[in-house]
């Protein structure tokens, strides 16, 4: 084999190996910070849910409800529906992650 061809092949494999190492470190970083990121998402969902609960309570108060414009009411309902859609997507993601984890933990063989 031509020395230049051999050198090019070896260097190409080495570059690929370094690329794989980089991806492994990126994965490790994602794995290590996953708990913190999930806790932040959970906190945002909790705060959003509390806020929506409070808005819903305002709608039950007749004195406040009477002074709300139709635009405010439509915006509140539209926002609640968008939140519901996002929450459903989050639940699907959690379900898929839970399933993937179960598969990874399942005994082989």
C-alpha positions in Angstrom: 0.0 0.0 0.0 1.2 3.5 -0.9 2.5 5.3 2.3 0.5 8.4 1.5 -2.8 6.4 1.1 -2.1 4.6 4.4 -1.3 7.9 6.2 -4.5 9.4 4.8 -6.6 6.4 5.9 -5.1 6.4 9.4 -5.6 10.2 9.8 -9.2 9.9 8.6 -9.9 7.2 11.2 -8.2 9.3 13.9 -10.3 12.4 13.0 -13.4 10.2 13.1 -12.4 8.9 16.6 -11.9 12.5 17.8 -15.4 13.3 16.5 -16.8 10.4 18.4 -15.1 11.5 21.6 -16.5 14.9 21.2 -20.0 13.5 20.8 -19.5 11.3 23.9 -18.5 14.3 25.9 -21.6 16.3 24.6 -23.8 13.4 25.7 -22.2 13.2 29.1 -22.8 16.9 29.6 -26.4 16.5 28.6 -26.8 13.5 30.9 -25.1 15.3 33.9 -27.2 18.5 33.5 -30.5 16.7 32.6 -31.8 16.6 36.2 -31.3 20.4 36.6 -32.9 21.1 33.3 -35.9 18.8 34.2 -36.3 20.5 37.5 -36.4 23.9 35.8 -39.0 22.7 33.4 -41.1 21.3 36.3 -40.8 24.6 38.1 -42.0 26.5 35.0 -44.9 24.1 34.6 -45.8 24.5 38.3 -45.7 28.3 38.1 -47.7 28.4 34.9 -50.3 26.1 36.4 -50.6 28.2 39.5 -51.0 31.4 37.4 -53.7 29.8 35.3 -55.4 28.6 38.5 -55.4 32.2 39.8 -56.7 33.6 36.5 -59.5 30.9 36.5 -60.4 32.0 40.1 -60.6 35.6 38.8 -63.1 34.5 36.2 -65.3 33.0 38.9 -65.5 36.3 40.8 -68.5 38.0 39.3 -67.4 41.5 40.2 -64.1 41.1 38.4 -65.5 39.1 35.5 -68.0 41.9 34.7 -65.2 44.4 34.2 -63.1 42.1 31.9 -63.2 43.0 28.3 -64.1 40.3 25.7 -60.5 40.6 24.4 -59.1 39.8 27.9 -61.4 36.8 28.1 -60.4 35.5 24.7 -56.7 36.0 25.4 -57.0 34.1 28.7 -58.8 31.2 27.1 -56.5 31.1 24.1 -53.4 31.1 26.4 -54.9 28.3 28.5 -55.5 26.2 25.4 -52.0 26.8 24.2 -50.6 25.8 27.6 -52.7 22.7 27.5 -51.2 21.8 24.1 -47.7 22.3 25.4 -48.4 20.3 28.5 -49.7 17.4 26.4 -46.5 17.5 24.3 -44.4 17.5 27.5 -46.3 14.5 28.8 -45.7 12.6 25.6 -41.9 13.4 25.9 -41.9 12.1 29.5 -43.8 9.0 28.5 -41.3 8.3 25.7 -38.3 8.9 28.0 -39.8 6.6 30.6 -40.3 3.9 28.0 -36.7 4.3 26.7 -35.3 4.1 30.2 -37.3 0.9 30.9 -36.0 -0.6 27.7 -32.4 0.3 28.6 -32.9 -1.2 32.1 -34.5 -4.4 30.8 -32.3 -7.5 31.1 -30.6 -8.7 28.0 -31.4 -12.2 26.8 
